[in-house]
Amino acid sequence: MPIRPPSWRLILIVLGLITLPIGVGTLWLLLTALFNQVHGLLPVGNINFGNWRFLWEGSINGRPPIWVALFNSILFAATVAFIEVLVASMAAYAISRMNFPGRRLYLGMILVLHAFPAVSLLIAIYYILRVLGLFDTLFGVILVKASLEIPLGIWLMKGFFDNLSWEMEMAALVDGASRWTVFRKVALPLVRPGILALGTFALLSAWGEFILPYTLIVSGKSWTLALYLQSFLRESFVDYGMMAAVGLFYALPVFVFFLLGQKYLLNIYSGGVKG
């Protein structure tokens, strides 16, 4: 007897149940950030803008200004995305178009590097950054984060380059164009959806990164928003209202960016991978 596929109504119910805790948590975060007190999901009292005083006060309980952390987060996410897209695109094009000894082994090693848990490398990364003089610097964390994400970026971009036809590239090579010119003026424009998808994924991943900054950054001048938010949990008395407001401030750019870039994220699954 053939198995009937589940109806769309059932699928929507299951998805709704899965996302219900996320929706409830987001609603609690919003209410806690706006009101004096919240019992369950019911706000009590008037709207409390004091929870948002971190926006106009310079330093709160020894923390750096929130705008310093915001600038560091934007710089961190944008630079990581730029490095990842640049290096992954060039490496993926070379792997896709050039047949060199050890090519398949190299592809396999890329997957191994991506699957290797980054947490197990923290001690080695710490010593390397100390030797290079990059410990407790935002630039050092940027290099670490980008290097850990590049293997996945190479594998994804290779799929997009594999799906390109050789005809336009061969025509450009016959006309006397160099391989670099072909890559920059012919191949890259054709894989623009893949670049946007990888850039969006890299930005979101770097924006939500916590372990690397928490381990490799000590001074407040290099704090990101993730460290700013975590600092509330180290206090003897936690101001949950302000903590919720900071969390909402931290999450709002992600919501906006995800709404604008979700169609590019879906392009990741259309690239495909060929051996």
N, C-alpha and C positions, 0 to 999 in steps of 0.2 A: 504494500500500500504506500503510495508516494506521500512524502512529508510536505505538508503545506507550509509555505514560508509565513512568518508572523506578519500580522497586519501592521500598517503604519500607525494605527491608533495604539496598539500594544507597545510598539517601539517608542512612541512619544511618551507613554506613561512611564516606561522604564527609565528613559532619559530624564524625565521630570523628577522621578524619585532619586536618581543619582545626583542631580544638580540641586536638589532641595537643601541639603546642608550648606552648600556654598551660598545659596541665596539667603538663607536665614542668617548665616554669619556676616554676610555683607550688610544686610539690613541692621543687625545689631551694631555693627561697626559705625554705620551712618548715624543711628539714633544716639549711641553713646558719645559720638563726637559733637553732636548738636545740642544735647539736653544735659541738664544738671545731673539727673539720675535716670536710670532705666531699670525697671523691674520686669524681668523677662524680656518681652519685646514691646512693653508699654512705657512710653516716656513719661517722666514725672517732672513737674516744674516747667520753668521757662527755658527758652533757648539760651545756651551758655556760650557766648563767644570767647570766654576766657580760655576755653580749651584750645583755641586757635592763636593764642598770644605768641606762640613760637614764630609766627609769621612776621611780627613787628618788633619783638624783643630781640636784642642782639644775642645774648648768651643766657641759657636757662640751666641752672645747676651745673655750671662748668662745661656745658656742651658748646661746641662751635655753633655759629649761626646756621640756621637751617638752609640758608641760601648758599653757604659754602658746601654743605653736603649735597645740595641739589646740583650745583655746578660740577662737583666731582663725579656724581652719578651720571650726568649727561656726558661729560668728557670720557668717563670710563666706558660707557655703553657704546658711544659713537666711535671711539678709537678702536675698540675691540671688533666692532662690526666692520670697520674699514679695513683693518689688517686681515681679518678672516676672509672677507670677500676678495681682496686683492691677491693674497697668497693662494687661496684655494682655487681661484679662477685660473691663474697661471699654471699651477701644478696640474689641475684637472685637464686643461687643454693639452699639455705636454703628454700626459698619460693617455689621453684619448686618441691623439693624432700620431704619436711616435711609437714605433715598435722597437723596443730596446730590450736587451737581456735582463731577465729578472723582473719583467713587468708584472706578471701575475703574482709573484712573490711580494712585490712592493705593494700591490693592492691588498693582499692578505694582511700584510703588516700594518697598513693603514687602519683596517678594521680592528686589529688587535690593540693598536694604540688608543682607538676610541673606546673600546670595551674595557680597557684597563682602568680600574678605579682611581680617580684623581686623589682621593683622600689618603691612599697609601703612599702617595708621593710627597706629601706635605713636608715631611722632615727633610727629604733631599732638596725640595724646592727652597725651604728655609735656608739651608746652608749655601746653596748656590746664590741666592739673592744677597746673603751676607757677604760672600766673597766678592760679588760684583758691585757691592755698594748700593744695591737697589732695594734693600729691605726697608720697610716702612715708607715706601714711595708708591704713589699711584701708578707710575710708569712700570714699576716692577710687577705689580698685580695685573696690569693690562697685558704685559708680555706673557705671563703665566696663563691667564684666561684664554688669550687668543691661541696660544700653542696647544692647549688642551682641546679647543674646539675645531681647529683646522682640519684634523683627519676626517671628521664627519663632513665638513664643508667640501673637501676634495672629493669624497665619494658621491655626494649629492650633485656637485657641478659636473662631474664626469658623465653622469647620466644625461644631462642636458646637452653636453658637447657630443656625446655618442649619437644623439638623435638628429644632429645636423647633417645635411648633405655635403658631400665633398665638392660638388660642382662649382659653387661660387668661390670657394677657397682655391681650387685648382685654376680657375680662370684668373684670379688675382695673382697667383704665383706665375702663371704663364706671361702675364703682362709685366712682370718684373718686380712685383711687390715682395718685400721681405716677409719672413715668417712672423716677425713682430708686428708688422703692418697688417698682415692678414688677421692675426689674433685681435688687434685693437680695433680695426675698422670694419672687419667682416664678421668674425665669430662673436665677439662680445655683444654687438647690437642684436644678434639673433637669439642670444640666450638671456636677454634682459629680464624676462619673467623669472628665470632661475636666480639671477643676481638679486632681484628684489625680494624673492622668497628667502634666500639665504641671509640677506641683510636684515630682513624683518626678524627672522628666527634668532640671529646673532644678537640683535638689539634687545629683544625680550629676554634672552638667556642672560646677557650681561647685566641688564637692569635688575634682575632678581637674584643675582649672585650674592651669597652671604659668606660661605665658608672661607673662600680665599681672602677677601678683605678682612674678615674677622681674625684670621690667623696671621696675615702678613702685614697688617697695618696697625700701628700702635698710637701714633699721635693724632690728635683731633683734626689737624689741618688737612689730613688726607681721608677723613671719614666720608663714606658714602651714606645715602639715605638708609640703607639696610643696617649699618652700624649705629646710626642716629636712633633708629627705632629700637634696636636691641638694647641700647643703653638704659632704657626705662626699666628693664627687668633686673638691672643690677642695683637698683635703689631699694632701701629698706621699706619705703612707702611708695607704692606704684600709683601714679596718677593715671588711672585707666581712661579718663576722659581725654586728656591730652594725648595719651598713647594711641587711642582710637583715631583722634584727629590726625596725628602724624601718619598712622597707617593708611588712612583715607587719602591723605596728601601724597603718600608714596605710591598708592595703587592707581590713583586717577590717571596719570599719564599712560599707564599700561592699558587701561580700559580704552582710552581714546586711540592709542596707537594700534591696539588690536582691532578695533572697529574699522580703522582706515587700512590696515594691512592684512586682514584675514584672507582676502582673496589671493594675496601673494603667498601666504603660508600654504594654501592648498596646492600651489604649483609645485611644492616640494615632491609631492607624490606623483606628479606627472612626468618627472624627468626620466625615470627608469635607469637601469644600470646594465651595461653590457660588459662582458668580460674582455 
